[in-house]
């Protein structure tokens, strides 16, 4: 759409925008219908959005810029919100940093072992994997989904409870792993400005706080949150070749102690959730799988129960109650969009 | 480094894991109840300090939300029930502030299931006062109380759609004071629920009994009491002549709480 606007003649641009608008409006309707349908049969609406994505893909629909944009901003706001609520002491708990590390290493080994084994038996796709490649897929699939976990916790007001804090802590540690991996492997041109940005963005903490004090309670507050997450955090980081998500998380983190942090977080909540519908749609629309891919995907899903069980076991080793460990682990029993981006990067 | 097909495969797997994970999350409480006997073996003792069960400290009354109304209710109840009252708030600062003033406090969110599970609940708790400032939170909390303390009486702040404009004429009595006065009467009464309205601030308040149950607070107390102000009485309960319900002496006491 942006392309047409800049290069095409004015009328064509107008028509294209009109057509795009119709398509996007239809999408909103479809999403609502599927979300509502899921809700009616007592399934979480996000299942509906995913099914909507699958159905749309079956009709040859592909991810549009608009969906990508919604999805990206949604994820940025989510990370900004995590930053707002995150206490660094949580990350320092052994159950979080050691738990996440041990779990990532074990799961990676387990999945790569499984794939190599099945490859030897002739499973398509897995057959040609080298040890290093299997480890990469294992690593990508060892993460848990931040989006799903945070949504699940927020649904039950558990985001600030102990199990919620542990789960989010583990997710942040996993995100750090993903960022380190991407930084080490991808040859993005990193500018020399990266260091000043990493130091400068958090250093301007009091400026954000000052703005936050004066942004009122309405849509201006929402706009400020959006500006801090997307413009200040994400954009500055991606300009210098760093991961934008990390920027959003960092800016959120600087305001975690601000007296209006929780008000800001709840102001962003509904807006973020709407944008994340785009995210679920884009996940479901990713790639065009044939039968071998679906087969491999089903094999990968087999790893989820042991993955969750691993979290239960590990967390209770760190002397948390089994109940806490269980609820924390179930929220982490998914695989992650970050894993997907690790895979995408590794292909290129 | 890996074949492009892997992106599709991982993409499908991620999408399916979301689709499977979400319903599992909905069911995790039910599933835990089934598995808890098997899972119990995994437990290590002693558990981390912030995961230990909470002791309600012999409390018989719990007050959630220690704002103006909550503190008023707490202090009012304290005059007749002494140290049997426990205040709860999710804000650490408020908990510390109240604890410093000598109130028995606990940090916790009434909406958070974890909090209720950690609480070693004693069926001795016979009254729960829900005085949080967020109306939807109070409504949701009623459900939690019903789940974990099915036989307990609930007092809650009720909100009421108001269009009354003549607030200037009204004598100002803060809802906190009303709640405190009401609370003094409540424990001696055989009947149950009070709902205080705080939406109409600085209005003249009185207590009236409401036999018809508000539909959104679908609990099952035998009676409801509402802190309401006189001018709104008829608009609030068009079918009830509230005055007729001021029957017992105790209620009369609190009904004449106008200065």
HADDOCK unambig.tbl for C-alpha pairs under 7 A between the chains (distance, minus, plus):
assign (segid A and resid 43 and name CA) (segid B and resid 23 and name CA) 5.91 0.50 0.50
assign (segid A and resid 44 and name CA) (segid B and resid 22 and name CA) 6.13 0.50 0.50
assign (segid A and resid 44 and name CA) (segid B and resid 23 and name CA) 6.33 0.50 0.50
assign (segid A and resid 47 and name CA) (segid B and resid 19 and name CA) 5.03 0.50 0.50
assign (segid A and resid 50 and name CA) (segid B and resid 15 and name CA) 6.95 0.50 0.50
assign (segid A and resid 133 and name CA) (segid B and resid 1 and name CA) 6.79 0.50 0.50
assign (segid A and resid 133 and name CA) (segid B and resid 2 and name CA) 6.03 0.50 0.50
assign (segid A and resid 148 and name CA) (segid B and resid 18 and name CA) 6.89 0.50 0.50
assign (segid A and resid 152 and name CA) (segid B and resid 25 and name CA) 6.65 0.50 0.50
assign (segid A and resid 156 and name CA) (segid B and resid 112 and name CA) 6.92 0.50 0.50
assign (segid A and resid 157 and name CA) (segid B and resid 111 and name CA) 6.38 0.50 0.50
assign (segid A and resid 157 and name CA) (segid B and resid 112 and name CA) 5.55 0.50 0.50
assign (segid A and resid 158 and name CA) (segid B and resid 112 and name CA) 5.84 0.50 0.50
assign (segid A and resid 161 and name CA) (segid B and resid 114 and name CA) 6.95 0.50 0.50
assign (segid A and resid 283 and name CA) (segid B and resid 11 and name CA) 6.68 0.50 0.50
assign (segid A and resid 283 and name CA) (segid B and resid 15 and name CA) 6.04 0.50 0.50
assign (segid A and resid 284 and name CA) (segid B and resid 15 and name CA) 5.64 0.50 0.50
assign (segid A and resid 286 and name CA) (segid B and resid 8 and name CA) 6.58 0.50 0.50
assign (segid A and resid 286 and name CA) (segid B and resid 11 and name CA) 5.88 0.50 0.50
assign (segid A and resid 287 and name CA) (segid B and resid 8 and name CA) 4.78 0.50 0.50
assign (segid A and resid 288 and name CA) (segid B and resid 8 and name CA) 6.23 0.50 0.50
assign (segid A and resid 289 and name CA) (segid B and resid 8 and name CA) 5.44 0.50 0.50
assign (segid A and resid 289 and name CA) (segid B and resid 9 and name CA) 6.62 0.50 0.50
assign (segid A and resid 293 and name CA) (segid B and resid 5 and name CA) 6.73 0.50 0.50
assign (segid A and resid 293 and name CA) (segid B and resid 8 and name CA) 6.49 0.50 0.50
assign (segid A and resid 293 and name CA) (segid B and resid 9 and name CA) 4.46 0.50 0.50
assign (segid A and resid 294 and name CA) (segid B and resid 9 and name CA) 6.08 0.50 0.50
assign (segid A and resid 294 and name CA) (segid B and resid 12 and name CA) 6.78 0.50 0.50
assign (segid A and resid 296 and name CA) (segid B and resid 9 and name CA) 6.19 0.50 0.50
assign (segid A and resid 297 and name CA) (segid B and resid 9 and name CA) 5.10 0.50 0.50
assign (segid A and resid 297 and name CA) (segid B and resid 10 and name CA) 6.18 0.50 0.50
assign (segid A and resid 297 and name CA) (segid B and resid 12 and name CA) 6.01 0.50 0.50
assign (segid A and resid 297 and name CA) (segid B and resid 13 and name CA) 4.50 0.50 0.50
assign (segid A and resid 298 and name CA) (segid B and resid 13 and name CA) 6.67 0.50 0.50
assign (segid A and resid 300 and name CA) (segid B and resid 13 and name CA) 6.54 0.50 0.50
assign (segid A and resid 301 and name CA) (segid B and resid 13 and name CA) 6.24 0.50 0.50
assign (segid A and resid 301 and name CA) (segid B and resid 17 and name CA) 6.72 0.50 0.50
assign (segid A and resid 313 and name CA) (segid B and resid 42 and name CA) 6.81 0.50 0.50
assign (segid A and resid 316 and name CA) (segid B and resid 42 and name CA) 6.57 0.50 0.50
assign (segid A and resid 316 and name CA) (segid B and resid 43 and name CA) 5.91 0.50 0.50
assign (segid A and resid 316 and name CA) (segid B and resid 44 and name CA) 6.40 0.50 0.50
assign (segid A and resid 317 and name CA) (segid B and resid 44 and name CA) 6.43 0.50 0.50
assign (segid A and resid 319 and name CA) (segid B and resid 44 and name CA) 5.29 0.50 0.50
assign (segid A and resid 319 and name CA) (segid B and resid 45 and name CA) 6.33 0.50 0.50
assign (segid A and resid 319 and name CA) (segid B and resid 46 and name CA) 6.67 0.50 0.50
assign (segid A and resid 319 and name CA) (segid B and resid 47 and name CA) 4.72 0.50 0.50
assign (segid A and resid 319 and name CA) (segid B and resid 48 and name CA) 5.69 0.50 0.50
assign (segid A and resid 320 and name CA) (segid B and resid 47 and name CA) 5.32 0.50 0.50
assign (segid A and resid 320 and name CA) (segid B and resid 48 and name CA) 5.79 0.50 0.50
assign (segid A and resid 320 and name CA) (segid B and resid 51 and name CA) 6.33 0.50 0.50
assign (segid A and resid 321 and name CA) (segid B and resid 43 and name CA) 6.18 0.50 0.50
assign (segid A and resid 321 and name CA) (segid B and resid 47 and name CA) 6.29 0.50 0.50
assign (segid A and resid 321 and name CA) (segid B and resid 51 and name CA) 6.70 0.50 0.50
assign (segid A and resid 322 and name CA) (segid B and resid 39 and name CA) 6.67 0.50 0.50
assign (segid A and resid 322 and name CA) (segid B and resid 40 and name CA) 6.48 0.50 0.50
assign (segid A and resid 322 and name CA) (segid B and resid 42 and name CA) 6.72 0.50 0.50
assign (segid A and resid 322 and name CA) (segid B and resid 43 and name CA) 5.62 0.50 0.50
assign (segid A and resid 327 and name CA) (segid B and resid 28 and name CA) 6.97 0.50 0.50
assign (segid A and resid 330 and name CA) (segid B and resid 25 and name CA) 6.46 0.50 0.50
assign (segid A and resid 331 and name CA) (segid B and resid 25 and name CA) 6.36 0.50 0.50
assign (segid A and resid 333 and name CA) (segid B and resid 21 and name CA) 6.28 0.50 0.50
assign (segid A and resid 334 and name CA) (segid B and resid 17 and name CA) 5.09 0.50 0.50
assign (segid A and resid 334 and name CA) (segid B and resid 18 and name CA) 5.99 0.50 0.50
assign (segid A and resid 334 and name CA) (segid B and resid 21 and name CA) 5.82 0.50 0.50
assign (segid A and resid 335 and name CA) (segid B and resid 14 and name CA) 5.33 0.50 0.50
assign (segid A and resid 335 and name CA) (segid B and resid 17 and name CA) 6.09 0.50 0.50
assign (segid A and resid 336 and name CA) (segid B and resid 14 and name CA) 6.23 0.50 0.50
assign (segid A and resid 337 and name CA) (segid B and resid 14 and name CA) 6.92 0.50 0.50
assign (segid A and resid 340 and name CA) (segid B and resid 7 and name CA) 6.77 0.50 0.50
assign (segid A and resid 340 and name CA) (segid B and resid 10 and name CA) 6.31 0.50 0.50
assign (segid A and resid 340 and name CA) (segid B and resid 11 and name CA) 6.25 0.50 0.50
assign (segid A and resid 343 and name CA) (segid B and resid 7 and name CA) 5.81 0.50 0.50
assign (segid A and resid 344 and name CA) (segid B and resid 7 and name CA) 5.87 0.50 0.50
assign (segid A and resid 346 and name CA) (segid B and resid 1 and name CA) 5.42 0.50 0.50
assign (segid A and resid 346 and name CA) (segid B and resid 2 and name CA) 6.24 0.50 0.50
assign (segid A and resid 347 and name CA) (segid B and resid 1 and name CA) 5.56 0.50 0.50
assign (segid A and resid 347 and name CA) (segid B and resid 2 and name CA) 5.23 0.50 0.50
assign (segid A and resid 347 and name CA) (segid B and resid 3 and name CA) 6.17 0.50 0.50
assign (segid A and resid 347 and name CA) (segid B and resid 4 and name CA) 5.55 0.50 0.50
